[in-house]
Amino acid sequence: MAKLILAPETVSALNAGFAATFGCAPERYFSAPGRTEIGGNHTDHQRGRVLAGAVNLEAVAAVKVNGTNTIRILSEGYPMCQVSLDQLEPVETEINTTLALIRGVAARFAQLGCQVEGFDAYVTSTVLPGSGLSSSAAYEVLIGTIINHMFFDGKVSQPEIAMIGQYAENVFFGKPCGLMDQMASAVGSMVTIDFFDKENPVIEPIAFDFAACGHVLCIIDSRASHADLTDEYAAITQELKAVCGFFGKEVLTQIEESEFIANMAALRETFGDRAVLRAYHFYKENARVPKEVEALKTGDFARFLQLVKESGYSSWMYLQNVIPAGYKTNQDVALSLALCEHYLQGQGAYRVHGGGFAGTVQAFVPVSLLDSFRKGIDAVLGEGACHVLSIRPQGGVEAFV
């Protein structure tokens, strides 16, 4: 993996922020990228397949051991987070807070035999919260990378750091997320991952340059907030868990699609149509990922774009993660998709991105349309809503100046 050198202006900002906060200079620097989901919408929590990539937006930290038993982290623009290493059990009042993520990551390292010590960190991030590029995963991977390198001699692999982040989010933060976000951030580059063996996910790097096909990867920020939508995300996993329970299984990858189809009448009577449609989406989306990978490997970019479109249609029609239940006035993601359809003029591809309901839309935009596409999107959603991204080769790493 290529060494990551921080830009001088980034180092200056980190040093100034650290000194202003903690009254001294940092010792080391760390970085973790945001991620983009390219294929496999809501497949990871069913131990399915995904296609994802780290992007050139990152959370970076200046760090120094502080000689106490407390982790102190100040993220630019937010209050100080302080976590005592004397308490490494979930704290009910910390559910859905950054404190829970820090405590959860530290707790898991301690369980693995790491002697975690107190440290100070000043963090800045271009992975904006609610941007759909998984700021929480980048943060978890950042904290995990810091602890791994400063207190554990780098013994934990990058995939294992991803699993530690997921543990923190599931057990301490209270969100039943899958593993794709953390894995893409931790590992870096563009990868396809098969999560069927949850302890040993199969990770394969995919080398592909979208620019070589005359397209750019864009993420459109719908400007909708993820706040108060945890129940919407949780409902997807809860409904699929109920379907799996009908068959006495844990996840849908343990149930053949043919068996699911054969029992569809009984399933809809027991669990309702939405749960059945969401399971139907999973089977089709999970089968779509290897087709996307093959299209990229063989250079069939037109086929890849068609599969991206199919993914987007499936998410909206069957998974139903575009409009939160009951929302009428505000349908930000749906409007963003409509804008993509209009300004792409039948070219490229677009889809809901990540968890859905709020956040972002992903688009593959022909270079010839990029200027008009961005202007059209920004005119409706606000200046800077359309982000042009690239794939970052590094995952969570120690960075250098």
N, C-alpha and C positions, 0 to 999 in steps of 0.2 A: 504494500500500500504506500502511495506517495506521502512524503512528509508534508505536514500542514504548517505553512508559515503564515502567521497573522499579519495583516496589513498594518503599517506603522500607525495609522490613525486609530485603528482598533486597539492596539496596544496602549497608545496614549490615553484613550478614553477609559480603558480598564484600569490602568495605573492611577489615573486621577480619581476615579470613582472609589477604588480600593483605599487609597490614601485618605480621602475625605471621610470615608466610612470607618476605617479601622486604625488610622493614624500611623501607618507604616507601608512598606512596599510589599507586593506579593512575591511569592517564590516561584510559582509555576502557573501554566495556562492550559486550559482544556477547551474542547469544542465538540459539539454534537449537532448534526444537521436536522432540519425538518425533513419530511418525507412526502412524496406524492404516490398515491395509489393509482397504478395504471390499469390493472385488471384484478378482478376478484373483490367485488363490492359486498361486504359483509359475509365473506366466506371463511375468514380466519378463525372466528370463534366456534365454527363447526369443524375445525381441524381440516380445512380444505386447502385450496391452492390460491396463491396470489402472485401478481406481478407488480413490483413496487420499486421505487428508487429514492435515494437520498438526493436532496436538492441543495442549491447554492444559497440557502438561507440557513442561519445557524444560531444556536445559543452558545455564547462563549463566557468563560469564567477565569478570573484571576484569583489565585488561591494561596493560602498560607496556613500551615498548622498553627493552632493558637495555644496549645499547651493546657487546654481545659477539657472537660468532658461534654462540651456543647458545640454543636454545629451552628454556625451563624452565617446566613446567606442573605445578602441584599440584592435583589433584582432591580435594575434601574426602573424607577417609576412606581415601585411597590414598597410596602412596609418590610422591615426586617423580619426574617424568619429565624427563630431560635428553637433548636431541638436538643433536648438533653438525652445523652446516650444512656442515662440511667433508666429511661423508660422506652423500651423497644417493643411494646405491645400496641395494638391499635387503640386509638383514643376516639371515642364516639363523637366528641365535639369537633374533631378535626376532619370528619368525613367531608369530602368535596373541597378540601383545602390543600394548598401547597405544602403545609406542614406534614400532612399525611404522606405525601409522596417522598419527602426527605426521610421521614421516620421509617417508612416502609422499606426503602432502599437500604438504609443503614441496618435495619433489623435483619434483612435477608443476608447481607454480608456477614453479620455477626453469627447467624445460624450456620454459615459456611466455614466458620472458624477464623474469620478476619477480626483482628483487634482494631476496630474502628476508633479513631481518635477525633477530638474536636478540631475543627478547622474553620477559617473564615473564607468567604468567597463573595466576590462582587461579580454579578452576572449582567450581561447585556444580550439582547436577542433581536434578530430580524425576523424570527418566526413568531409573528404576532398571535396572541391568544385569539381563538375563534377564527383563525384564518383558514382552517381546514388542512393545514400542513403539519398538524400534530405538534403543537408547542409543548403539550404535556409529555409526549414520548421523548422529544428532544431534551426536555428538562430531566426526566428520569434517567435517560442515557448519559447525560452530562454528569449528574450526581454519581451514578454508578461508575463512570469512567474515572472521576476524581478519586473515589474511595479505592477502586481497584489498583490504580497506579501509585497512590500515595501511601496506602496501608496494606496492600496485599501482593505487592511485587508483580502486578499484572497477571496473576494466576487465572483469573476468570476470562474466558473467551468472549468475543463480542456477541455471539449468539446467546451466551449465558447472561451477559449484561442485559440483553433485551428481555430475557425471562425474569430477571430480577425486577426490571421496571414494570413488567406486567403484574408481577406479584404485588408490588407496592400499590398499583392502581386498583387491582381486584380486592385485595384484603384490607388495605388501610384507607384508600381513597373512596372505595365503595362503588366503583364503576366496573361492570362485568365486561371489560373490553377483551378483544382477541389479542394476538401477538404481532400482527403485521406492522403496526406503527413503530413499535419499539425495535423490531428486527430490522426494518429498512433503515432506521436512524443509526442503529448500532453498527450494522455491517457495511453500509455505504454502497455506492455505485447503483446499478440497476440489477435487480435479482428476481428470480422466481423462486418461491418457497412453497414446499408441500408440508403442511403441518400435521399430517395424519399421525405420525409418531410424535406425540407432544413433547417427549423428552429429547428427541433427536430429529428436529425438523430438517428436511433436505433442502439445502440452499444452493442454487446454481446461478452464477453471474451471467448476465446477458449483455453483450457488447453491441450497442446500436447507437447510431448517431442520427437523431431526428432531422438535424439540419441538412444532412446529406440527401434527405428525401424532400428537401424544399419546404419543411414545416418547422414550426417552433411550438414548444410546449407552453401553454398559458394556463394560469390558474386565475379564475375570476372570483373575487370576493363579493359575495352577495350582500354583504354588510348586515346580515342578520346575525343575531347573537345566539350562542349555544346555551345561554343561561336558561335555567328551568326546563331544559329538554332532556335531562338525564333519564326521565321516565320513558320518553319516546325511544331512546336507544335501548334501554333495558327491556322494553316490551318486545323488541325483535328477538333477543336471546331467550326471553321467558317463553314466548310463543313457540319458538323452535324447540326449546327444551321439552315443552309439553308434547309436541308431536313425537319427539324421540322417545319419551316415556311410554307412549302407546306401544312402541315396539320393544320396550325394555332396554333401550340403548341410551348412550350418553350424548352422542352427536350424530348429525345426519350422514357423515362419511361412513358410519358403521351400518347404514341401511341402504340397500340397493334401491336405485330409483324405481325400478320395476315394481318392487314391493310397496314403495310409497304410492305409486300410481294405482296399484291394485286395491289399496285400502283408502283411496281418496274419499269415497262416499262416507265411510265411517269416521274418517278424520274430520271432515267438515261438519258433520253432525255433532261431534264431540267438542271440537275446539273452535269452530267457526271458520269462515272462508278466508279471512285475512291470514291466519296462521298457515293455512294450506297453501295459499298463494306465495307466502314468504318462503316456505319450504321449496315450492316449485322453482322460485327464483334461484335458490341456492344450487339446486341440481344443474340448472342450465348455465349458471354463472361459473360454477366450479369446472364444468366441462369446457367452458369457453377459454379459460386461462391458458391451458396448454396449446390451444389453437392460436392464441395471440403470440405465444412464445415461438411457435413454429413459424408463424408468418414473419416475425422479426428475424429469426435465424436464416430464413430462406430469402429475405429481402422482398417479400411480397407485401409492400406497405399498403397497397390498396385493400388487401384482405384484412390487414390489421385495423385499418380505419373502420371498415365495415363491422368488425367484431366490437370495436369500441362503441359504435352507435348502438349495436344490439344490446350491449351491456347497459347503456343508458336507458334504453326503452324498458328493459327488464326491471331495472331498479325503480323506475317510476310506476310501471303498471303492476308489478307483482310484489316487489319488496316494499313499495309504498313508503319510501324515505325521502320524498321531496317536500311534501306539505305536511306539517304537524297536524295531528287530528284536531278538527274543529277550527283551524285557522281559515279565515275568509278574507279579511282586509289585507293582511301581510302574508304574501306567498313569494318571498324573496328569491328562493332557489328556483322555483318554477319560472319566475320572470327572467332570471339570469339565463336559463336554458332557452327561453324564447328568443332572447337577444342573440345568443350564439347561433341559433338556427337562422335568424334573419341575416346576420352579418357574415356568416360563412357561405351563404349563397349556394348551398348544396355541396360545398367542398369540405375537406377536413373531417373532423368528428368532434363530438362533445358529449358529456355525461355528467351526472351528479358525482361528486368526488367525496370519498371518505364516508364518514358516518351519515351525512345527509341531514335533512330537516332544516339546517342552517349552514353557515360556513361557505363552502365553495363549489364551483363547477370547474371541470377540467375541459380544455379544448386543445386540439391539435390544429393549428392555424397555418395555412399556406403563407409563406413569406410575402407573396404578392398582395395578400389581403391584410397583413398585420396592422398597418397604419390605420386603415379604415375600421378594422375590427376593434382596435383599442379605443379609437375616438368614439365609436358608437357605444361601446360598453361603458366607458367613463362618463359619457354625456348623460346616461340614465342612472348609473349606480354611484357616480361620484369619481372625482379625479383619483387616479391610482388604483382603481378597482381591478384592473387587468394587469397581472404580473407575468412577465416573460421569465421563465426559469430554465436552468440547465441542470443536468445530473452531476452530482458531486461524487468523486471517486472515494473520498474518505468517509468513514462512519464516525463513531465516537472515538476521539483520539486526544492524546496530549498534543498541544500545539506549541509552536516555537516562535521566537521573535527574531 
